Amino acid sequence: MSAKLAQHPLMIAAMIIAAATGAMGFAAIPASQPTLAYEFSPLTANDDIVVDDGIDRVLFKEAANSGNIDRELECMAKVVMHEAANQPRSGQLAVAQVIMNRVGQNRFGETVCEVVNQPGQFFRTASYHPRRDSERWATAVEVSRQAMAGHGDQIVPGAVFYHSAKSSPNRFFRTRERLSMVGDHIFYR
């Protein structure tokens, strides 16, 4: 190889230039600190969390501090996290909207917490303590807030029941109107 390189001085120059610019996998050393395209400082408040993984900086609002989340939002976020954290966002929102479709109906309860803590429906949210410093919790809070505010279109309009698509429907669900399947859940009216 060295005999060939000696015969082609332009090849040596090309290799030197490629090495200096990083074209051959060698990193060129920057002369100064890179400048950020955006700055988080004006966007953050004392209760916000900025996570820096070395590549990206992500801002989580109210993700870890439940003191900033009211009880109703926390009840719904716990259900969304427990029931649908592994689902696409539309699946999480559909679960949250089922809860909102139940609120105010006498057979379910008047508030979000009454609905989700009703025996035989979801689970006791007081005994569920998910990690609050994760992206999944932040998404559950955000999705819950969206559903409670009524923002966006209904994913499965009129749905008040659902079950996992992995389980076959029991007699109760066979008497209900099947509406749609979103993620790993089947929704009913």
C-alpha positions in Angstrom: 0.0 0.0 0.0 2.8 2.4 0.8 4.3 2.0 -2.7 1.0 2.9 -4.2 0.6 5.9 -2.0 4.1 7.1 -2.8 3.1 7.0 -6.5 -0.1 9.1 -5.9 0.7 12.2 -3.9 -2.9 13.5 -4.5 -4.2 10.4 -2.6 -2.1 11.3 0.4 -3.5 14.8 0.4 -7.1 13.6 0.0 -6.6 11.2 3.0 -5.2 14.1 5.2 -8.1 16.3 4.3 -10.6 13.5 4.9 -9.1 12.7 8.3 -9.1 16.4 9.3 -12.8 16.9 8.3 -14.0 13.6 9.8 -15.0 12.1 6.4 -13.2 8.8 7.3 -14.6 8.4 10.7 -12.0 10.6 12.5 -13.6 13.4 14.5 -12.3 16.8 13.9 -11.7 18.7 17.2 -13.9 21.8 17.4 -12.1 25.1 18.0 -14.8 26.5 20.3 -17.8 25.4 22.4 -20.9 24.7 20.2 -23.8 27.1 20.7 -27.2 25.8 21.5 -30.0 26.4 19.1 -32.4 26.9 22.0 -32.1 27.8 25.6 -34.2 26.3 28.4 -33.6 28.9 31.1 -36.4 31.3 30.2 -38.8 28.3 29.8 -38.2 26.7 33.2 -39.7 27.4 36.5 -38.6 26.2 39.9 -40.8 23.1 39.8 -39.7 22.0 36.3 -37.2 19.3 35.6 -34.7 19.4 32.8 -33.2 16.0 32.0 -29.9 16.0 30.1 -28.9 12.7 28.6 -25.7 14.1 27.0 -27.4 14.5 23.6 -30.7 16.1 24.2 -32.2 18.2 27.0 -35.8 17.4 27.7 -38.1 19.6 29.8 -40.6 17.7 32.0 -43.2 20.0 33.5 -44.7 18.8 36.8 -43.5 15.3 36.0 -41.9 14.4 39.3 -43.6 16.7 41.8 -47.1 15.6 42.6 -47.6 18.7 44.7 -48.3 20.5 41.5 -50.9 18.0 40.3 -54.4 18.1 41.8 -55.9 14.9 43.1 -58.3 14.3 40.2 -55.5 14.6 37.6 -53.3 12.3 39.7 -56.0 9.7 39.9 -56.4 9.7 36.1 -52.7 9.8 35.4 -52.2 6.7 37.6 -54.8 4.8 35.6 -53.4 5.9 32.3 -49.9 4.9 33.4 -51.0 1.5 34.8 -53.5 0.5 32.1 -51.9 2.0 28.9 -48.3 3.3 29.4 -47.2 0.7 26.8 -49.8 1.9 24.3 -49.5 4.6 21.6 -50.6 8.0 22.7 -54.0 7.5 21.0 -54.5 4.4 23.2 -53.6 6.3 26.3 -55.9 9.1 25.4 -58.7 6.6 24.7 -58.4 5.2 28.2 -58.5 8.7 29.7 -61.5 9.6 27.6 -63.4 6.5 28.9 -62.9 7.8 32.4 -64.2 11.2 31.4 -67.2 9.6 29.6 -68.0 8.0 32.9 -67.7 11.1 35.1 -71.1 12.5 36.1 -73.0 9.3 35.3 -74.6 8.1 38.6 -73.6 4.5 38.1 -69.9 5.4 37.9 -69.3 8.5 40.0 -69.3 12.3 40.0 -65.5 12.8 40.0 -62.5 11.2 38.3 -61.3 9.7 41.6 -64.8 8.3 42.3 -64.9 6.7 38.8 -61.4 5.1 38.9 -61.6 3.9 42.5 -65.1 2.3 42.1 -64.9 -1.3 43.2 -64.6 -3.8 40.3 -63.7 -1.2 37.7 -60.1 0.0 37.7 -58.1 -0.3 41.0 -57.4 1.6 44.2 -55.2 4.5 43.0 -54.0 5.2 46.6 -52.0 2.0 46.7 -50.3 2.5 43.3 -47.1 4.6 43.4 -45.5 4.9 40.0 -42.1 6.5 39.4 -42.7 10.2 38.8 -39.4 11.0 37.3 -40.0 9.0 34.1 -41.1 10.0 30.6 -44.0 7.6 30.9 -45.4 9.5 34.0 -44.9 12.8 32.2 -46.9 11.5 29.2 -49.6 10.0 31.5 -50.0 13.4 33.2 -50.1 15.3 29.8 -52.6 12.9 28.3 -54.8 13.0 31.4 -54.7 16.8 31.4 -55.7 16.8 27.7 -58.7 14.5 28.4 -59.9 16.4 31.4 -59.8 19.7 29.4 -61.7 18.1 26.6 -59.1 19.0 24.0 -58.8 17.1 20.8 -61.2 14.7 19.1 -62.6 11.7 20.8 -60.6 8.6 20.0 -63.6 6.2 20.6 -66.7 8.4 21.0 -69.1 7.2 23.6 -66.9 4.4 24.9 -67.4 3.7 28.6 -65.9 0.2 28.8 -62.8 -1.5 27.5 -60.7 -4.7 28.0 -57.4 -6.0 26.9 -57.4 -7.5 23.4 -55.4 -10.4 24.8 -58.3 -11.6 26.9 -61.6 -12.9 25.4 -64.6 -10.9 26.3 -66.8 -12.3 29.1 -70.6 -12.4 29.1 -70.8 -8.7 30.2 -68.9 -7.5 27.1 -70.8 -9.8 24.7 -73.9 -7.8 25.6 -72.2 -4.4 24.8 -71.8 -2.6 21.5 -68.2 -3.0 20.4 -66.9 0.3 19.0 -63.2 0.0 18.1 -59.8 -1.4 18.9 -57.0 1.0 19.8 -53.6 -0.3 20.7 -54.1 -3.4 22.8 -57.6 -2.5 24.1 -61.1 -3.1 22.7 -63.6 -0.3 23.5 -67.4 -0.7 24.1 -70.5 1.4 24.7 
